Amino acid sequence: QVQVVESGGGLVQPGESLRLSCAASGSTLRVSNMAWYRQAPGNRREFVAAIVGSTGALSYADSVKGRFTISSIAANNTGYLTMNNLKPEDTAVYLCAAELDYRNCWGQGTQVTVSS
């Protein structure tokens, strides 16, 4: 059974950085595409960033452009989201969606809190 696990969240001050990891296991298939979403309390889940594995095409939400970077998908089905110059409004649970066999597999998320 496929399992997706995010890690790397934490409590940081505004302006600091974090790197989130997303690891998919339990499948012999390669993750074809990977995306990050986030959800703050009381808010809807929102798109953050995505990468198309076959082409390397990237997309970002306007709110994170220039600050966040999504990595390519490694052969071991791991990807990263590097977040720089974090702001209080980036506070949320960050979730990874790893596409395997045309189906998105979701993790439980990792909490990112940006506060002084």
N, C-alpha and C positions, 0 to 999 in steps of 0.2 A: 504494500500500500504506500502510495506517495505521501511523503511528509515534507512540509515546508516550514522552516524555522528561521525566524528573524532574530537578530541580536545586535547589540551595540548601542542601544538607547541609553539614556541617562539624564541626569540633571546638569545643565550647563548654564553659564551666564550669557547674556546677549553678546554677540560678536565672536563667540567661540565656535568650535567645530566638532562634528561627530562623524563617524563612519559606520553606517549600518550594513549588516551582512544579511544575505538571504541564501539559505542552503536548501536545495531540494534533494531528497533521497528516496530510495525505495523503488526506483525505476531504472530500467536499462536504457531508456530513451534520453536524448539530449533535450534540455529545456530550449524551446525554440524562441520564445520571447519572454521578457521579464518586465514587470511594471511595479511601481511603488504608488501606493495610495496612503492617505492619512485621514484620520477621523478624530476631531476634537469633540469633547462632551457637548451634547446638544446640537451638533452639526452633522450634516450629511457627509458621507465618505467622499473625498475629493481626490482627483488624479494629481499625482506629483510629477512622475517621470516614467519613461518607458524606453526600451531598446528592442529593436528587431534583430534577432540573433543572426539571421542570414545576411543581412545587409549592413548592420551596424547603425541603421537609422535611429536617430534619437528624437525624443519629444519631451518637452517640459511644460509644466504649468507656468503661466506668466509670473506668478508670485515667487517662483524659485529660480527663474532663469538668471544665469550669471552667478548664482550662489551654490546651487546643487549640481552634482555630476553623477550620472549613472554609469556604471562600468559595463564593459563587455561581459558576456556570460562565459565563465570558465568551463573547461572540459568536465570538471567535477560538479557541474550544475550549481555553481555559486556565483552570486553577483553582489555588487556593493552600491551603496548610495552615499556619496561623500557630501556632507552638508557644511558649508562654510558661512561665516557671518550670520549665525543663527539669530532669529528674532523671537520675541515672546509669542508672536502670532504663529510661529512654527510649532508651538506646543500641540502635541496630538499623539495618538497611537499610530505608528507607521506600519503598514501592512504590505507584504510582498505577494504578488501574483505571478506564479511561474507557469507558463503554458507548456503542457506536455500532451502530446497526441491530440492537439486541438482543443484541449480543455484546460481552463485556468484552475490551478491548485493554490489555495490560500493558506497563509500561515496565521498564527494567532496574534501577531503584531508585537512591536516593541515600543515602549513608552519613551517619548522624547519630551522633556520639560525644559523650557528656556525661561529662566527667571533670575533676577538679580537679588 
